[in-house]
Every structure is written in structure tokens, then in C-alpha cells.
Amino acid sequence: MEFIKMHGLGNDFIFLDQMSDSGEEGNANYSELAEKLCHRRFGIGGDGLVVILPSKVADARMRIFNSDGSEPEMCGNGIRCFARYLYDQGIVVSDSMLVETGAGILKPKLFIKDGQVQGVQVDMGEPVLKAELIPVLGEGEPVIGRSIEALGETYLYTAVSMGNPHCIIFVEDYATLDFDRVGPAIEKHSLFPRKTNVEFIQINSPQEITMKVWERGAGPTLACGTGACASVVASVLNHKTERKVTVHLPGGDLFIEWGADNHVYMTGPAAYAFKGEWLGL
Ligand SMILES: N[C@@H](CCC[C@H](N)C(=O)O)C(=O)O
């Protein structure tokens, strides 16, 4: 089974091209496959598995599976890589396209120079701020500055969905944060019925933030695109930043703008790592 490995700022994915899929897709156990392929010792290694499928309503359909086999609705770093792959394979010939995801149809736009994709901007749509849609227990919109208890400590969080759920917590200093224990405790907290991604944010200036992320179904990753978008929305809602923000992640920077049209725009790189053949079946 041939695969391609791509990453967005070190958030790495195994890509399976199933564009010639004839409708048998329902039978494929991608969830089980994701666990095997993403294993960093017994598999290829990755934060997730991305499956490229034909679509009746867009240029292609993206399904993403976390390394634990769960299927999230969306992936920001994944969709930039997805868009680059579609263009480089000639599946899409223009610099803009439509991609069907679990969070609706999204619109990546490529920056191309001398035939090479230099970066990708994605219109990530409107953030979801209603508690029951994120989903997080309780009511209301937006969900700002509520308390959550984890490991005996109380944290103030803001919840935002970019198709997938995010719990954003502002911290003064990472040195005082027990990231490896607090991250998973909040990911699986009973307040979040579908679990949640967890972003710990330090504010550097009104135009710059630093983010550490604990991802639902994948643990600590070097970057999270939907997380960066949700964190900028949360920073604006908490009056901590302006609407155009550079997000510093362990793997590099993303540029996020929460536009006047209420859409969030994410700009960043999409890179190839290698291609290969999986022999472990
Ligand atoms: N890394 C991704 C998000 C992948 C899905 C996430 N772990 C979830 O379960 O919601 C991104 O770049 O957005």
C-alpha cells in the first residue's frame, strides 16, 4: 500500500490517495489502520491519517483520523497539505479549490511561484461559539472565562469550535504548567462530551501569541491549525489581541486573521516528508 507523508509545521500525517475509490470506502477500516500506521515504533509514525476521497460536492473529500483511531471533523494543518497534494497531482489545476470535510466545505487557496506551492491560505469558515454546538456542557454564547477543575487546580477557559472542539486556557508562564498531566485531564473532562483539544496560550503582544497544544486523540503535537484559529478567536473575545495574529507553535508560525466577514483565515506551509510503501498488513 503506497502512502505519502506530509506535514504542516511538524504536525505530520500519512496520506492515502483513494481518489479512484469506487464507493467501497464504507468498508475500509481507516480507524484501525490509523492506529497501526501512526504508531511511531511499529508503524510509519504520524499524528494522523488523512484519506483523499472523491466528492460529489467539491474537488475532493478529506477524512482525517487521529493516531488513536478516532475521527475528528477537521484538521487545519492537514487541509493545507491536502490542498497542496491535489494541486501537485493535477487533481486540481487552479490555485483555489473546494474540499469537503466533516466541518463542511472549505476553501483553500494556494500561493504558487514558478509552479511551486509556497504556502496555503484556508478560509476556515465561521467559529462556532454556542456551548451546545461546540459541544461543552452548560449554555450560552460565547463560552468565556468559565471554570474547569483538573488535578485539583482551577483553570479559566474559553471554548470555541472550528468544526472540532477547543478549550483555550491563558497562562502566564509555561514553567508553572504541568502540561503532560493537565492536557490529557482536560481532553477527557466530563464538561466536554466529545472530548476536546486543549490550547495553553501565552500573550506576547496584541499581534503575537505562543501556543502549546494537547490534541484530542493525538496528545502533544508540534502544531494545530484549528487550534491556532480557535486560540486567536478566544484571544480576541477576551480582549487580549487584535484580529490579525501570528501564532508561534513548537513547529513554527501560523498567521491567523479573524476577518470582518466573521470567517477565520489561516495561512501557513505544507511540506512533503517522504513517500513509501506500507508492508505491515
Ligand atoms: N492537528 C489538527 C487537528 C486534528 C484533529 C484534532 N486532534 C481533533 O481531534 O479535533 C489541526 O491542525 O487542526
The ligand as an ORCA input file, in Angstrom:
! r2SCAN-3c Opt
* xyz 0 1
  N      -3.829     18.930     14.141
  C      -5.071     19.264     13.577
  C      -6.307     18.851     14.320
  C      -6.503     17.334     14.243
  C      -7.779     16.877     14.894
  C      -7.799     17.033     16.379
  N      -6.825     16.223     17.047
  C      -9.224     16.699     16.894
  O      -9.453     15.579     17.368
  O     -10.097     17.559     16.808
  C      -5.115     20.696     13.065
  O      -4.077     21.132     12.528
  O      -6.146     21.340     13.103
*
